[in-house]
């Protein structure tokens, strides 16, 4: 019997006692790739797979492709929270924006 990927990720995440840790464990085990959740080969392995993730993202969000110019943000600062598959960051980079990683964590008390 194949285990449900949602319950498997949840069970693993519940072994961590803090909320941020549970969130991190969940997404490490079930990252957003726009591929069916129960497929064994859902993690991108090379350039073709990453290109497929980008195509799926833009196909599911056609207004972004038609109306949003990623190059227009070349000289602007931005904050990406919960970047999912990272497609948006890659599209900004293709538009000329140099992404920078932040080690800051947003806390509920902030």
Secondary structure, 3 states (H helix, E strand, C coil): CCCCHHHHHHHHHCCCCCHHHHHHHHHHHCCCCCCCCCCCCCCCCCHHHHHHHHHHHHHHCHHHHHHCCHHHHCCCCCCCCCCCCCHHHHHHHHCCCCCCCCCCCCCCCC
